[in-house]
Amino acid sequence: MDAQLPGVKLRELEPEDAEDRYQWCLDQEVTAYLNMPDRYPPFSKKETEEWIRLCITKTNGYDQKAIITVSGKHIGWIDFKHIDALNRHAELGIAIGDKGCWGKGYGLAAMKEMLEYGFYELKLNKVWLRVEADNFRAIKSYKRMGYKEEGILRQDRLRNGVFIDRLRMSILKEEYPACLNSSM
């Protein structure tokens, strides 16, 4: 899998990342599947800056990283939330905000880096996520990474006035190395 993925690195967020995040959140195609308020824009520039500040200080329960290409371009974010140290699991969230980078493997590469961080540094046993049942591209990507479906969360998100089912998917630490060696 590594040979097929583009190079990315994850870094801690910086205050300057707020501008990219704000611009991405103005694009309804970027935010279509993100759990955001049903208003436009979903967040003001000031709210976005405050969110980034909370992520930097880690006072909001998120361990969020910026996704950076090898050329140094900021293209999105990835995070762990609902980190349960006792039971050693966390929820993963990811967004590639730069649409020019969609469908090129950057999300998979970022997930690989984040899973390694979660399993080997944070000592997690399971990483789980929720994905809208009609987000077929994301589901395909998660399955490619080795995530398994755990169940359906019925009418779990209110999107544009309609309740949407979400899938809960997860990957275990013991499954992770095997998925890297399979032909993806």
C-alpha positions as CSV (number, residue, x, y, z in Angstrom):
1,M,0.0,0.0,0.0
2,D,2.8,2.4,0.8
3,A,4.1,2.5,-2.7
4,Q,0.7,3.5,-4.0
5,L,0.2,6.4,-1.6
6,P,1.4,10.0,-1.9
7,G,3.6,11.3,0.8
8,V,2.0,13.3,3.6
9,K,3.0,14.4,7.0
10,L,0.9,15.3,10.0
11,R,1.8,18.3,12.1
12,E,0.3,20.1,15.0
13,L,-2.1,22.9,14.0
14,E,-1.0,26.5,13.8
15,P,-3.0,29.7,14.1
16,E,-2.4,30.3,10.4
17,D,-4.3,27.1,9.5
18,A,-7.6,28.9,10.4
19,E,-7.6,30.7,7.0
20,D,-7.5,27.5,5.0
21,R,-10.1,25.9,7.2
22,Y,-12.4,28.9,6.9
23,Q,-12.1,28.9,3.1
24,W,-12.7,25.1,2.9
25,C,-15.8,25.5,5.1
26,L,-17.2,28.0,2.6
27,D,-17.4,25.3,0.0
28,Q,-20.6,23.3,0.4
29,E,-19.1,20.4,-1.6
30,V,-16.3,20.1,1.0
31,T,-18.7,20.3,3.9
32,A,-21.5,18.1,2.5
33,Y,-20.6,15.1,4.7
34,L,-19.1,16.9,7.7
35,N,-21.0,17.2,10.9
36,M,-21.5,21.0,10.8
37,P,-24.4,23.4,11.4
38,D,-27.0,23.6,8.7
39,R,-26.3,27.3,7.9
40,Y,-24.1,29.1,5.5
41,P,-21.4,29.6,6.3
42,P,-21.3,26.9,9.0
43,F,-18.8,29.0,11.0
44,S,-17.6,32.6,10.9
45,K,-14.0,33.4,10.5
46,K,-13.8,34.3,14.2
47,E,-15.4,31.0,15.2
48,T,-13.0,29.1,13.0
49,E,-10.0,30.9,14.6
50,E,-11.3,30.1,18.0
51,W,-11.8,26.4,17.1
52,I,-8.2,26.2,15.8
53,R,-7.0,27.8,19.1
54,L,-9.0,25.2,21.1
55,C,-7.4,22.4,19.0
56,I,-3.9,23.8,19.5
57,T,-4.3,24.1,23.3
58,K,-6.1,20.7,23.3
59,T,-8.9,22.0,25.5
60,N,-11.8,20.7,23.3
61,G,-11.2,17.0,23.5
62,Y,-9.7,16.8,20.0
63,D,-6.2,15.7,19.1
64,Q,-6.3,17.3,15.6
65,K,-3.4,17.5,13.1
66,A,-2.9,19.3,9.8
67,I,-2.4,17.2,6.7
68,I,0.6,18.4,4.7
69,T,1.8,17.2,1.4
70,V,5.5,16.5,0.8
71,S,5.7,19.8,-1.0
72,G,4.5,21.6,2.1
73,K,0.9,22.3,1.1
74,H,-1.8,22.2,3.8
75,I,-4.7,20.2,2.4
76,G,-6.9,19.1,5.3
77,W,-7.1,17.9,8.8
78,I,-7.4,14.6,10.8
79,D,-8.2,14.0,14.4
80,F,-8.9,11.7,17.3
81,K,-11.8,12.6,19.6
82,H,-13.7,10.7,22.3
83,I,-10.3,9.3,23.3
84,D,-11.0,6.6,25.9
85,A,-7.7,5.8,27.6
86,L,-9.2,3.2,29.9
87,N,-10.6,1.1,27.1
88,R,-8.0,2.2,24.6
89,H,-10.1,3.4,21.7
90,A,-10.9,6.7,19.9
91,E,-13.0,8.1,17.1
92,L,-11.2,9.3,14.0
93,G,-12.3,12.2,11.8
94,I,-10.8,13.4,8.6
95,A,-11.4,16.0,5.9
96,I,-9.4,16.8,2.7
97,G,-10.4,20.4,2.3
98,D,-8.4,21.0,-0.9
99,K,-10.6,19.5,-3.6
100,G,-7.6,19.3,-6.0
101,C,-6.3,16.6,-3.8
102,W,-9.4,14.5,-3.7
103,G,-9.2,10.9,-5.1
104,K,-5.4,10.9,-5.1
105,G,-4.7,8.8,-2.0
106,Y,-4.0,11.7,0.4
107,G,-6.7,10.7,2.8
108,L,-5.5,7.1,2.9
109,A,-1.9,8.3,3.5
110,A,-3.1,10.6,6.3
111,M,-5.1,7.8,7.9
112,K,-2.1,5.5,7.8
113,E,0.0,8.1,9.7
114,M,-2.8,8.8,12.2
115,L,-3.4,5.1,12.8
116,E,0.3,4.5,13.5
117,Y,0.3,7.4,15.9
118,G,-2.9,6.1,17.6
119,F,-1.8,2.4,17.8
120,Y,1.9,2.9,18.6
121,E,2.1,6.2,20.5
122,L,-1.3,6.5,22.1
123,K,-1.4,2.7,22.6
124,L,-5.0,2.5,21.3
125,N,-6.4,-0.9,20.5
126,K,-9.3,0.3,18.3
127,V,-10.0,3.3,16.1
128,W,-13.6,3.8,15.1
129,L,-15.5,6.3,13.0
130,R,-18.9,7.3,11.9
131,V,-19.6,7.8,8.2
132,E,-22.9,8.8,6.5
133,A,-24.4,5.8,4.7
134,D,-24.6,7.7,1.4
135,N,-20.9,8.8,1.5
136,F,-19.8,6.0,-0.8
137,R,-16.4,7.4,-1.6
138,A,-15.4,7.6,2.1
139,I,-16.8,4.2,2.8
140,K,-14.8,2.7,0.0
141,S,-11.7,4.5,1.3
142,Y,-12.2,3.2,4.9
143,K,-12.7,-0.3,3.7
144,R,-9.5,-0.1,1.6
145,M,-7.7,1.0,4.8
146,G,-9.0,-2.1,6.6
147,Y,-12.0,-0.7,8.5
148,K,-14.9,-3.1,9.2
149,E,-18.5,-2.2,9.5
150,E,-19.8,-2.6,13.1
151,G,-23.4,-1.5,12.6
152,I,-25.8,1.2,11.4
153,L,-26.6,4.2,13.6
154,R,-30.1,4.9,12.5
155,Q,-31.1,8.5,11.7
156,D,-27.9,9.6,13.5
157,R,-27.3,12.9,11.8
158,L,-29.7,15.7,10.8
159,R,-28.5,17.0,7.4
160,N,-30.4,19.7,5.6
161,G,-33.5,18.9,7.6
162,V,-33.4,15.1,6.9
163,F,-32.2,12.4,9.3
164,I,-29.4,10.4,7.8
165,D,-28.2,6.9,8.8
166,R,-24.5,6.6,9.6
167,L,-22.3,3.5,9.6
168,R,-20.0,2.8,12.5
169,M,-16.7,1.3,11.3
170,S,-13.6,0.3,13.1
171,I,-10.1,-1.1,12.8
172,L,-8.2,-3.0,15.5
173,K,-4.5,-2.7,16.1
174,E,-4.1,-6.4,15.3
175,E,-5.8,-5.9,11.9
176,Y,-3.8,-2.8,11.0
177,P,-0.4,-4.3,10.0
178,A,-2.1,-6.9,7.9
179,C,-4.0,-4.3,5.9
180,L,-0.7,-2.6,5.0
181,N,0.6,-5.8,3.5
182,S,-2.5,-6.7,1.4
183,S,-2.9,-5.6,-2.2
184,M,-5.0,-2.5,-1.9
